[in-house]
Each structure stands twice: as structure tokens, then as C-alpha cells.
Amino acid sequence: MSSVLPPTYDRVGRHGLSPDVTHDETARFNFLTNLNVHIGQKIFPGTKLAFESRVAPAFDKAHGRALRDQCEVRDAMKCDPLYQFWAATRRSTMEMRQQSGRHVVLRQLGKMSAKAAALNAGKNTLVLDPRVTPPDYLAQVDNHWMPGSYYSEATPGDVLSGAAYEAGLFVTTAGSMSARGDGAGRALVRYLAEKFPDFKPRRILDLGAGVGVNTLPIVQAFPDAEVVAVDAAAPTLRYAHARSQAMGYGNVQFIQASADDLPFPANSFDWIQTTMFWHETSVATVRAGLKKIHEMLRPGGLTLHIEQPNFAADTPLWDRFTRDWDAWFNNEPFWRKLHMMNVFDEMAAAGFGRDRLFDGATEADIEPGMYQDWASTLSRHKPELKRADDAANDGARKGEFWYLFGAWK
């Protein structure tokens, strides 16, 4: 049994802006983390068995043909009791994760917002613009069942959305994003060091940076570079900037701007980066954003994106269904559309030469000591990771991988 247990919440990395967490709040986080892992590792495999043994055969018998696409699978699976149990529980764990994070922060919101305000005061590295409003695709849903999404405030000038997001991140990832939730940023740095060791960017843009968890490893790796982190959400950026200040990072500027209206001139960055950003935008924003990225990159510059891999021609129907689940039931409305886009075609349409495009994978990077001896690296996103595993160049590696694609200008 010990081989399938995640690490406990006491392994979360703390910094000067971390909320205080009580015994009961810690226990709640531990329960939800274990529940997430249990339903993913123990219950979810049974849903595929139910599909193969009863749902698909019943559909074939009733319609005289096989299921054609993931939407038909979704509608057929809705009637299966095991699937109903798994789906309802998975949805509930996300909602409980969000409410638990908000509870922790709301209990001490005044103190945390005041501390953030003091850290942010007088700094030109935080640029907020009250004219920036959430784009329609963000304003229409509470992404990830996060009440008010990333941009809402409980009180003027607070840090609720950013602080609550970080507080609950461990629960969803079961610790697989490292102690400070920066596993993707750490992995990017290692990927560049391994694949492009001579690349020394002077100016870096992290687009859709959120609370900056994956920005700061980049800042640390390139201390002489100017790093700019952009997001549309003011309370998230207040928290991100104060968090970076509390952790001692000075060479990073946080700017409020929408991906649909970026305020940077042509040829102004050497590296433009996103991490799990495009699946929370729209088709129009992806296409316009990639064109803007091509414009903002200097000749010889790099753009790199960790994201959901698009479906391949041979992606099994069951995998298409499970990977689209979040679009239907986890308030990720663009998730499914991104799966069906061909990122190479989109990058070429944005102006990048096809001979300059590449994709691959980067292995999750978790600092030593993150896991207790009895804990295991676990993830609820196994279906999405499969293509990244396939894209990894080193077949001997057995860790978890994120898919990435990119281009040189």
C-alpha cells in the first residue's frame, strides 16, 4: 500500500508570504490529496474496464455500429454507475480543493494582503493597469472551479486568488510539481541546459505567468537576464510579485496585460515562454498570440510552450474521451479545442519556418527530499502524459513528462 501514497502536506515549500495552516487544514489537504490519488490510481482503471465490457457493447447492440467519437463515449458513459462515481468524486475533489484553499486564505486575508502590500510598496517591478479587464473566455467560467477565477477580489487590493491557488496546488498535483509548485519551471531550465546549452537569453517573457511559480526557476537560472512575467489578473500578480520579493528575487518584473493586447514592441525578447497557458484561452487568442510572439521575438530567438499535446491520428478513442473530460466537467472549456489543433500548423501560420519547429518532452523536476521514503510520484493526469512519454528522447527514463513544442525565429 505504501507504494501508492503521495507525500504529506508538510512537504509544501514555505516562504515569507505563505499562509499559516492549522492542524485541521493540513489534515483536510492530506485527505484530499490521498482521495485524488486513490480515485485516479484505483478507481479510474475500472472505468475503462466498464467501457470495454459493458458500455461499448451495449452501444453496439443498440445502434448497430461502434462508437464514433469521444462525445458519443461521454454520453454513453454517463449512464454507467462506476463512471458516475469516479466522475462525481473527481469533480468534488477539485471543488473541495478550491474551497479549502480559499478557507485557509480568507481566514487571514487581511494580514496576508497587508504583508503583500508592504512587500510591493514602491517597487517598479509590479505594473498593474486598471484598464485591463478579463477577456471574455476567462470571464465566462470559474476556471478549475476556482470561485471568481484568477482575477476576482474579496476586498479591494487583496491577494486572495493567487494565495488560494498556491495553497491548494499541492492537492491537485499530489506533490508532483515539487515543494513550491515550480516543477515545470525547473524542468524547463534543465531542458534548455541539456538541449540548447549555448542559449543565453538576455530578455525573457513568461506569458500567462499566474503566481509566478514557474517563472522564478527561470529567473534563478538566468540571473543576468531581464525577466518579464505577464498575466491579466491583478490580485494574482500582487501575490506573485510579493511572493518573489519575499523569496529574494529582484530581476523579474510582473506586468498586468492581456494576451490579446500585449504592450511590447517587435524584436524585444530572446525567449518567450508559456506553461499550461494556451488551454485556458481561445482559438482566436492562440492564433493571434502566436503571431504576436513571432513579432516580439528577436531574430534567433526561441519560443517554448509546455502544454496539452494535441491528438495524433492514432490517438485511441478512449484516450480522446478521458483527455477531453476536463473540458466538459472541470471548467476547462478550451481544453478540448486545443487537443484538436495541430500546433505545427498554427506555428507555421504565425510566421515560423517549418524547418525551425520542434516538439518533445521534459521530465518533471522535483527537488531532492520532496518525497518521504514511503511516498511515490503520482499524477491524476496520466492520459495526457502518454504522448509526452512517447516524445521523450531518452527512452530509459521512467519519470513523468510534460509535452512541449517550440520554434526558433
C-alpha positions in Angstrom: 0.0 0.0 0.0 2.8 2.4 0.8 4.0 2.3 -2.8 0.9 4.4 -3.9 0.8 7.0 -1.2 1.6 10.7 -2.0 3.7 12.9 0.2 2.1 14.8 3.0 1.2 18.5 3.1 4.1 19.3 5.4 6.4 18.9 2.4 4.9 22.1 0.8 7.6 24.7 0.4 7.1 27.8 2.5 8.2 31.4 2.0 7.6 34.8 3.5 4.1 35.1 2.2 2.9 31.6 2.9 -0.4 31.4 4.9 -0.5 29.8 8.3 -2.1 26.4 8.1 -3.7 24.8 11.1 -3.7 21.1 12.1 -7.2 20.6 10.8 -6.5 22.4 7.5 -3.4 20.3 7.0 -5.4 17.1 7.6 -8.0 18.3 5.1 -5.3 18.9 2.4 -3.8 15.5 3.1 -7.2 13.8 2.9 -8.0 15.4 -0.5 -4.5 14.6 -1.9 -5.0 11.0 -1.0 -8.5 10.9 -2.3 -7.3 12.4 -5.6 -4.6 9.7 -5.9 -7.0 6.9 -4.9 -9.7 7.7 -7.4 -7.0 8.2 -10.1 -4.9 5.1 -9.4 -7.5 2.7 -8.1 -11.0 3.7 -9.4 -10.3 5.2 -12.8 -8.8 2.0 -14.3 -12.2 0.3 -13.6 -14.0 2.9 -15.8 -12.0 1.7 -18.9 -13.0 -1.9 -18.0 -16.6 -0.8 -17.7 -16.4 0.9 -21.1 -14.9 -2.2 -22.8 -17.0 -4.8 -21.1 -20.5 -3.2 -21.0 -20.8 0.3 -22.2 -19.3 -0.1 -25.7 -21.0 -3.5 -26.3 -24.4 -2.1 -25.2 -24.0 0.8 -27.6 -23.0 -1.5 -30.5 -26.1 -3.6 -29.8 -28.5 -0.7 -29.6 -27.2 1.2 -32.6 -25.8 -1.5 -34.9 -22.4 0.2 -35.0 -19.4 1.2 -32.9 -19.0 4.5 -31.0 -17.6 7.1 -33.4 -16.1 9.9 -31.3 -15.4 11.0 -27.7 -18.7 12.9 -27.5 -20.6 9.7 -28.1 -18.4 7.9 -25.5 -19.2 10.7 -23.0 -22.9 10.4 -23.5 -22.8 6.6 -23.2 -20.6 6.6 -20.1 -22.9 9.0 -18.3 -25.2 6.1 -17.6 -22.6 3.8 -16.1 -22.6 3.7 -12.3 -18.9 3.2 -11.8 -18.1 6.0 -14.1 -20.7 8.2 -12.3 -19.0 7.5 -9.0 -15.5 8.3 -10.4 -16.5 11.4 -12.2 -18.6 12.9 -9.4 -15.8 12.2 -6.9 -13.1 13.7 -9.1 -15.2 16.8 -9.7 -15.9 17.1 -6.0 -12.2 16.8 -5.1 -11.4 19.8 -7.3 -14.2 21.9 -5.8 -13.1 20.9 -2.3 -9.5 21.7 -3.1 -10.6 25.2 -4.2 -12.8 25.8 -1.2 -10.1 24.5 1.2 -7.5 26.9 -0.3 -9.9 29.8 0.0 -10.8 28.9 3.6 -7.1 29.0 4.6 -6.5 32.4 2.9 -9.9 34.1 3.8 -9.2 33.3 7.5 -6.1 35.5 7.3 -6.7 37.6 4.2 -6.3 41.0 5.8 -2.9 40.0 7.3 -1.7 38.4 4.0 -2.8 41.3 1.8 -1.1 43.8 4.2 2.1 41.8 4.1 1.9 41.7 0.3 1.2 45.4 0.1 4.3 46.2 2.2 6.5 43.9 0.0 5.1 45.5 -3.2 5.2 49.2 -2.0 7.4 51.5 -4.0 8.6 48.7 -6.4 8.7 49.5 -10.1 8.8 45.7 -10.7 5.0 45.5 -10.3 3.0 47.3 -13.0 -0.8 47.0 -12.7 -3.2 48.5 -15.2 -6.8 49.1 -14.1 -7.8 49.3 -17.8 -7.1 45.6 -18.3 -10.2 43.6 -18.0 -10.6 39.8 -18.1 -11.1 38.5 -21.6 -14.5 37.0 -22.4 -13.2 33.5 -22.5 -11.9 33.9 -18.9 -14.8 35.9 -17.5 -17.4 33.3 -18.6 -16.2 30.5 -16.3 -14.6 29.9 -12.9 -11.6 28.0 -14.3 -10.8 24.8 -12.4 -13.9 25.5 -10.3 -11.9 28.3 -8.7 -14.6 30.8 -7.4 -14.2 34.0 -9.2 -11.4 32.5 -11.3 -7.9 34.2 -11.1 -9.0 37.8 -11.3 -11.7 38.4 -8.6 -11.2 40.1 -5.3 -13.0 39.7 -2.0 -11.7 43.1 -0.8 -10.0 45.9 -2.9 -6.4 45.2 -3.4 -6.3 41.7 -1.9 -4.3 38.7 -2.9 -7.0 36.0 -2.5 -7.0 34.4 -5.9 -3.2 34.0 -6.1 -2.7 32.8 -2.5 -5.6 30.4 -2.6 -4.3 28.9 -5.9 -0.9 28.2 -4.5 -2.3 26.9 -1.2 -4.3 24.2 -3.0 -1.9 23.4 -5.8 -0.3 20.5 -3.9 -3.7 18.7 -3.5 -4.3 18.5 -7.3 -0.8 17.6 -8.3 -0.1 15.2 -5.3 3.2 16.9 -4.9 4.3 16.1 -8.5 5.0 19.8 -9.2 7.7 19.9 -6.4 7.5 21.6 -3.0 6.9 25.1 -4.3 4.8 24.1 -7.3 7.6 25.0 -9.6 8.4 21.6 -11.2 7.6 22.8 -14.7 9.9 25.8 -14.5 12.7 23.7 -13.1 12.1 21.2 -15.9 12.3 23.9 -18.5 15.6 25.1 -17.2 17.0 21.6 -17.3 15.6 21.0 -20.8 17.4 24.1 -22.1 20.6 23.2 -20.4 20.5 19.8 -22.0 19.2 20.6 -25.4 20.5 24.2 -26.0 23.4 24.7 -23.6 24.7 27.7 -25.6 21.4 29.6 -25.4 21.9 32.7 -23.2 18.8 34.9 -23.4 19.1 38.5 -22.3 15.4 39.3 -22.1 12.7 36.7 -21.3 8.9 36.9 -21.4 6.8 34.4 -19.4 3.2 34.8 -20.7 0.3 33.8 -18.5 2.6 33.5 -15.5 0.0 33.3 -12.8 1.5 33.4 -9.4 5.0 33.0 -10.9 5.8 29.5 -9.6 7.3 28.5 -12.9 8.8 31.9 -13.6 11.2 32.0 -10.6 13.3 29.0 -11.6 13.9 30.8 -14.9 14.9 33.9 -13.0 17.3 31.9 -10.9 18.8 30.1 -13.9 19.4 33.4 -15.8 20.4 35.9 -13.2 21.8 38.4 -15.7 18.6 38.4 -17.9 15.7 40.7 -17.6 12.6 38.6 -17.0 9.1 39.9 -17.6 6.1 37.9 -16.2 2.7 38.8 -17.7 -0.8 38.0 -16.5 -4.2 39.5 -16.9 -5.2 39.1 -13.2 -4.3 41.9 -10.8 -4.8 40.0 -7.5 -2.8 37.1 -8.8 0.0 39.4 -9.8 0.0 41.2 -6.5 0.6 37.9 -4.8 3.1 36.7 -7.4 5.2 39.9 -7.1 5.1 39.9 -3.3 6.0 36.2 -3.3 9.0 36.8 -5.5 10.1 39.7 -3.2 9.7 37.5 -0.1 11.9 34.8 -1.7 14.6 37.3 -2.6 14.1 37.5 -6.4 14.8 41.0 -7.8 15.4 40.6 -11.5 11.8 39.9 -12.6 9.1 42.4 -13.5 5.4 41.5 -13.2 3.1 43.3 -15.7 -0.7 43.2 -16.0 -1.7 42.7 -19.6 -3.9 40.5 -21.6 -2.5 38.0 -24.1 -4.9 39.7 -26.6 -3.2 43.1 -26.2 0.5 42.7 -25.3 2.3 46.1 -24.9 5.7 45.1 -26.2 7.4 46.2 -29.4 8.7 43.9 -32.1 12.1 42.2 -31.7 12.1 42.8 -27.9 12.6 39.3 -26.4 15.1 36.5 -26.8 12.9 33.8 -25.2 9.1 33.8 -24.9 7.6 31.1 -22.7 4.2 29.7 -21.7 3.4 26.9 -19.2 0.0 25.3 -19.4 -1.4 28.6 -20.6 -3.0 28.1 -24.1 -5.6 25.7 -22.9 -7.2 28.5 -20.8 -7.5 30.9 -23.7 -9.4 30.5 -27.0 -8.7 29.6 -30.6 -8.6 33.2 -31.7 -6.1 34.1 -28.8 -3.8 31.2 -29.6 -3.6 32.2 -33.3 -3.2 36.0 -32.5 -0.9 35.2 -29.6 1.5 33.1 -31.7 1.7 35.8 -34.3 2.4 38.4 -31.7 5.1 36.1 -30.2 6.7 35.8 -33.6 6.7 39.6 -33.9 8.1 40.1 -30.4 11.0 37.6 -30.8 14.3 38.8 -31.9 16.0 37.0 -34.8 17.5 33.9 -33.5 15.1 33.9 -30.5 13.2 31.0 -29.0 9.6 30.4 -28.1 8.8 27.3 -26.0 5.4 26.0 -24.6 4.6 23.3 -22.1 1.0 22.4 -23.0 -1.6 19.7 -23.5 -0.5 17.6 -26.5 -2.8 17.7 -29.5 -4.4 14.4 -30.6 -2.5 12.3 -33.1 -4.1 10.4 -35.9 -3.8 7.2 -33.9 -4.9 8.5 -30.5 -7.3 5.9 -29.2 -11.0 6.8 -28.7 -10.8 6.1 -25.0 -7.8 8.4 -24.6 -9.6 11.1 -26.5 -12.6 10.8 -24.2 -10.5 10.8 -21.0 -8.3 13.7 -22.1 -11.4 15.8 -23.0 -13.0 15.2 -19.7 -11.8 18.4 -18.1 -13.3 20.5 -20.9 -16.8 19.0 -20.1 -16.7 18.6 -16.3 -13.8 20.6 -14.9 -14.4 24.1 -16.2 -11.7 24.0 -18.8 -13.7 25.0 -21.9 -10.8 25.3 -24.4 -9.0 22.1 -23.3 -10.8 20.0 -26.0 -10.3 22.5 -28.8 -6.6 22.6 -28.1 -6.4 18.9 -28.4 -7.7 19.1 -31.9 -5.4 21.8 -33.1 -2.2 21.0 -34.9 0.4 23.1 -33.2 2.9 22.9 -36.0 0.3 24.2 -38.5 -0.5 27.0 -36.1 3.1 28.0 -35.5 3.8 28.0 -39.3 0.7 30.1 -39.9 2.1 32.6 -37.3 5.2 33.0 -39.3 7.7 30.4 -38.0 9.5 28.4 -40.6 8.6 24.7 -40.6 12.3 23.8 -40.5 12.5 25.8 -37.3 9.7 23.9 -35.4 10.2 21.1 -32.9 8.4 19.3 -30.1 9.5 16.9 -27.4 9.1 16.4 -23.7 10.6 17.5 -20.4 10.8 15.3 -17.4 9.2 16.6 -14.2 11.9 18.1 -12.0 11.4 17.6 -8.2 14.0 18.7 -5.7 15.7 16.0 -3.6 13.9 15.4 -0.2 10.5 16.3 -1.5 9.1 12.8 -1.0 9.3 10.7 2.1 10.9 7.2 1.6 7.4 5.6 1.6 5.8 8.1 -0.9 5.6 7.8 -4.7 5.5 10.3 -7.6 1.9 10.2 -8.7 -0.3 12.2 -11.0 -4.0 12.3 -11.9 -3.1 13.3 -15.5 -1.6 10.1 -16.7 -3.6 10.1 -20.1 -2.2 13.5 -21.1 1.3 12.4 -20.2 1.4 9.4 -22.5 2.3 11.4 -25.7 4.9 13.3 -23.7 6.4 10.0 -22.7 6.4 8.9 -26.4 8.1 12.2 -27.4 10.9 11.9 -24.8 14.2 11.2 -26.5 15.7 9.2 -23.6 13.6 6.0 -23.5 15.5 4.9 -20.4 13.9 7.5 -18.3 10.9 6.3 -16.2 9.6 9.6 -14.7 6.7 11.8 -15.7 6.9 14.0 -18.7 5.3 17.2 -20.0 4.8 17.7 -23.7 6.3 20.8 -25.2 6.6 22.4 -28.5 8.5 25.4 -29.8 10.4 27.2 -32.6 13.4 29.3 -33.3 12.9 32.5 -35.2 
